[in-house]
Amino acid sequence: MRQIQAPTEMQGIIGYLPLSVPIDEDERIILAREEGYDSLAIDLALKPPSASATEKILLLGFVIGAIALVIFLFPLNRFFKPTPKNLGPMSIGGPVFEEFLSISTISNQPWLKALVEIDQLYFQEGKLTEAIQKAENELGKVPEKDWETWQKVYYRYWELLSDAVRVHVLKTSTGAYLAKHPEDPFANYYYAQAFLTAVDRLHSLDPETQAAYRNEADSIVQQIERTCSSLTARRKHPEAKDEAPLLMDLYRKLRLKQAKLYVFMWKLGGYKEDDHADVVFRDNALAICGSDALSDMKEAKVLEASIYTHILDRWYWFEGQQIILGRKHRRKYIQQQLDELEKELEGGGAQ
């Protein structure tokens, strides 16, 4: 049998404690007054203030406004800027090798067979000249109506010509292709590349030659503008979701070429300043480099830094302000912009 233990002393005491009874509001007020509490404090304790629905809405609006103001005045990219990345040249990608393709695929697509042979010569055997010759032999047999079918062979051919710095041949080939397909991104890119490479070697041009080069540069700029608009439209298509990153990459590279063409046009006039008509070329280049599409691109920052360097080199000590991108700026501001760009580029290393 279980034995019942006698209650301990503590248990006995607890067993005889009286039950607690809640104190009503009047009694609490009397006790609080006896303790010396202020009447206002008593009222607040018994009936804490509550905000009305209107006050809550106003408070929410104030918080949202404050958050928006902080985001506007202190954007994250001002303090946490991404590491600048290299765009690199426009390319169809790495080499296409025969072992990764079926025999039926190659035999049914002559252009693919030619591309495999060209890539083998260049990427496997390191024979740039022979690869160019192979491409020229194959493309020489292609009728104009089939140029688009063979476009990837053309693209690789232009890559090889660019690597070999065959500027005249590159410009001639891309120019012929653009005559049939004016908004092809690769053709526009490599045509602009050939033009910029050629003019970079020129010095001390007479006024007539300068005017001719400026007109040609302006023509290329307008053609790239139309091509970029076409790429933007393609990116918006619902079925272009998978190729959107590729289209954006083409867009960025074309915009960078466009900015370089604007800088060249500004250079032809002697890097003019203030209210000179040529300043629009400089500002267009700065606007492209500072756009969201190129904000983290290393080449764009290098070009932007070179523009600011040219501005500072021609800024005389007695000049107070200059109009840049439609706004007046002091020399100190431009120097700060250049210093920030150089820090970003140094932080990016050799990417």
Secondary structure, DSSP 8 states (H G I E B T S, - for coil): --------HHHHHHHT--------HHHHHHHHHHTT--HHHHHHHHS-----HHHHHHHHHHHHHHHHHHHHHS-HHHHS----B--------S---GGGS-HHHHHH-HHHHHHHHHHIIIIIT--HHHHHHHHHHHHTT--GGGTTTTHHHHHHHHHHHHHTT-HHHHHHHHHHHHHH-TT-HHHHHHHHHHHHHHHHT--S--HHHHHHHHHHHHHHHHHHHHHHHHHHHHHHSGGGTTTHHHHHHHHHHHHHHHHHHHHHHHHHTTS--TT-TTHHHHHHHHHHHTSGGGTTBHHHHHHHHHHHHHHHHT--TT--EEEETTEEEEHHHHHHHHHHHHHHHHHHTT-
